[in-house]
Amino acid sequence: MASVNRPDLLADVPIRSLLATDWYELDISDRNYRCGFNQRETFELFSRSAPFGGAYMICAGTVRALTYLLFTLTEEEAEWLVQCGLSEEFVGYLLSAGSDLFKGVDIWIVDEGRVVFPYEPLMRVQGPTIPVQMLETYALNAVNFSTLVATKAARMRYAAGERAVLLEFGMRRAHDLSHLVAARCAMIGGLDASSNTYASRIYGTQPRGSVMHSQIQRYDDELEAFRTLYQCALDKDRVTLLLDTYDAIQGAYNAVKVAEEMRRDGHELYAVRLDSGDLASLSRRVRSILTEAGFPNVKIILSGDLNEERIEQLVQAGADFDILGLGTELVTCAGQPALPGVYKMTATSDPNTGQAVGRIKLSNDPAKSTLPGAHQVYRFYSSDGMMQRDVIGLDPDDADLAESGGEPLLRQVVKDGEILLPPLSPSERLMEAKKRAAEDLRRLPKQYLALKGAPKFPVVLSKRTMELRESLARELEASPHCAGQQIPDWDES
Amino acid sequence: MASVNRPDLLADVPIRSLLATDWYELDISDRNYRCGFNQRETFELFSRSAPFGGAYMICAGTVRALTYLLFTLTEEEAEWLVQCGLSEEFVGYLLSAGSDLFKGVDIWIVDEGRVVFPYEPLMRVQGPTIPVQMLETYALNAVNFSTLVATKAARMRYAAGERAVLLEFGMRRAHDLSHLVAARCAMIGGLDASSNTYASRIYGTQPRGSVMHSQIQRYDDELEAFRTLYQCALDKDRVTLLLDTYDAIQGAYNAVKVAEEMRRDGHELYAVRLDSGDLASLSRRVRSILTEAGFPNVKIILSGDLNEERIEQLVQAGADFDILGLGTELVTCAGQPALPGVYKMTATSDPNTGQAVGRIKLSNDPAKSTLPGAHQVYRFYSSDGMMQRDVIGLDPDDADLAESGGEPLLRQVVKDGEILLPPLSPSERLMEAKKRAAEDLRRLPKQYLALKGAPKFPVVLSKRTMELRESLARELEASPHCAGQQIPDWDES
């Protein structure tokens, strides 16, 4: 039963109320409940475009979306809902149903960390009208931001190269409590650790940090500040010095003095950090000062409003760094702070036969039309193991695509309202997703990794998806509902 | 004592751990603790620019920032901190200190809802080195996003005019759990209510919503869908119909049919919603269809990626609306998803005399220099009650500015670690902030409200602030720390 407590899934979900949704999900469900409207419906969650001008997304948040199935309603919340205008019948039902609210619901998700493309469902929800509708807002909230940050992080990792250590430093600029999931999804997308202590504890990673300018300012003299940072360090081989409080080059010479004192004591300076100025040229000058003084192995940390484009520029300008601190641009997803993910009804059941019936919504904007049916995404690889193309097929009708080598991306994780995912610690779940992302990004042909101007990855429709879509579109175009809307162009597999 | 439980302050703060900060705040505090470094310091939180190209900000999140003083550490968290590399001495201190950790800390804040300008401290923290440093990350996280959203909302309210009802619809695109604070600060800045049910319950507002496209698609026929929405409504005078699932104009004619049926039953159709297409022209056509059919009072709701510029365009294009649904652009603060708020040390105490000593940080970028001293902001009004200029003075030295009519914006809310704020429900606190914002925006001369190209509001330095700053800058410029950095130009009061 979904009601079984799942601390592994809820460890990073501090708000656990069925109220965590838009009012209309409850208000309309109330009407459907009282009118006895109930059918089996299929909803799919997808984005019509990849963010930041790239070709791909890193799927994330699909597990978080499921936690709504574990939420409850308190007596006080129930009373308040009635005061707000819901019916006592429906609220009483929500209260008494408990986890039975989601009975009959089946959910398929793309695993976190997988590379996905526009129009591919990241989540497919099938079940009775009320629970599948109620899930909409929460699922979108969970998937949109997580996928966005994981994708942003993957782009930054791509720009920085595989060698650099990338640290998430964004809590102070993150959108309030989103700092937690931002740290998580930054790591899924390719970062190594976070400065966010709370997130590090939840996700089982070593929190990382350096030193703030105010600590240097606490001393009249920079050299004294550096020396004290060393002398007071518990682990004297992990000392980081911040060079740019006054003048970064002078700071580098002061760092050398302290590094020499440390070496006399049997310790090595771990790192220096530059947080402002022309990072490319400063980092090279600092490296040469350190190297000439006999400290070539001191790590150089760069930070300061870095995004993937600026990282690319740093690399091209020959910046010399070992570690990047990535904050504001990463956690706020500057450039595109929202993934335009949507949750659309793609099939219903025939009230008489119970048979699935594809649903299409046409639009004056062809890109906004939906794909009818319940879908599975089949991924095909070339003989060298690289991703070749994805086929959006019908589930189960196109199962033969799996037999011919297509890897199904969606897998069932909820059956009849019960979450099937095995218990995994938040840390294990994060590390699995991170591994998947790294593997998938290695199998994505290089041209699709470009930050800008990447070609569209081939995502095509199966013959059956195409036929269903065209027959429904023809039907709808002939109906009084249609006012000149078109279906978008798709390639067939 | 700060340890007194403050459910009123914590109702919307589900993460309540001292770990909710950057690692370096703890790591460096550990060193200061073990080295016995302790002095009285002043930190100020401010933004060097107003967001979205505007002239002003709506202060928010300053109360939320204080909740860190109520946080604790569990035994398990303490153990984990030691595993991560903190000293047992320091962690033991954190664990045993409890609320005494913040003993000696005094905090002044600008009340939520006040109009503020670049460089003005929204928060001033004075106290011993360790607690004032530890507060940094959390305070910035709390203030940066809240102030950003409240400001975005105020801009949208300005564009929409005072008459329109503005609803926050953004939960599905908000950055994960930031949906809660986004709803709150949207209302502070000028919105009327939110679709976010959980937030509405916490903040005591009536949740609002309309109807989703999938509900219309559940019926073969739009008219049948509309009719059922009416028939199943609990409050039959609050029915909203969504017009654009198929064709908005056809939808309007169907809405008229249902409105006629409703009137025969003694009810009036409440509203219709348009969510796509050319909203300006569609809304006018829908209004004329409704009016000609005898339903001039039906409210028209417009939505669909609206931001302040698009609202302004709608108004200029003569769109006819009563209610706007504002989502993605508002809650993600698209355009500028981060307020560049910083938390800087502006004074320390002389180790021998205990006297406050202003601290200045010069920078190669003059805008990045800090203002030394502990400041108060004095606001002066013209005889007509409109804001004239703000003076950043020294506290308490410039107290005479208050006697000469300057309104002090910062007020002390924490004394010796104790939060002085009277208990107020989250709803009352929100409504007070909302009222302040509305009042302040009325007193801000019109030219500063412009969405783009607004002049800079006059914020000047008091004579004493100016003198302190110049004497410290001269001192620093003469020191080996300085490498050609400059102090920025400021006007004197």
Interface residues (C-beta under 8 A of the other chain):
Chain A: P14 I15 S17 L19 A20 T21 D22 W23 Y24 E25 L26 D27 I28 D30 R31 N32 R34 C35 F37 Q39 E41 F43 E77 W80 C84 G85 L86 S87 T129 Q133 E136 T137 L140 N141 A142 N144 F145 S146 F169 M171 R172 R173 A174 H175 D176 L177 S178 H179 L180 V181 A182 S195 N196 T197 Y198 S200 R201 Q206 P207 R208 G209 S210 V211 M212 H213 S214 Q215 Q217 R218 E222 T228 L229 Q231 C232 A233 L234 D235 R238 T245 Y246 D247 I249 Q250 S276 G277 T328 T332 C333 A334 P337 A338 L339 P340 G341 K344 M345 T348 R359 K361 L362 S363 N364 D365 K368 P480 H481 C482 A483
Chain B: P14 I15 S17 L19 A20 T21 D22 W23 Y24 E25 L26 D27 I28 D30 R31 N32 R34 C35 F37 Q39 E41 F43 E77 W80 C84 G85 L86 S87 T129 Q133 E136 T137 L140 N141 A142 N144 F145 S146 F169 M171 R172 R173 A174 H175 D176 L177 S178 H179 L180 V181 A182 S195 N196 T197 Y198 S200 R201 Q206 P207 R208 G209 S210 V211 M212 H213 S214 Q215 Q217 R218 E222 T228 L229 Q231 C232 A233 L234 D235 R238 T245 Y246 D247 I249 Q250 S276 G277 T328 T332 C333 A334 P337 A338 L339 P340 G341 Y343 K344 M345 T348 R359 K361 L362 S363 N364 D365 K368 P480 H481 C482 A483
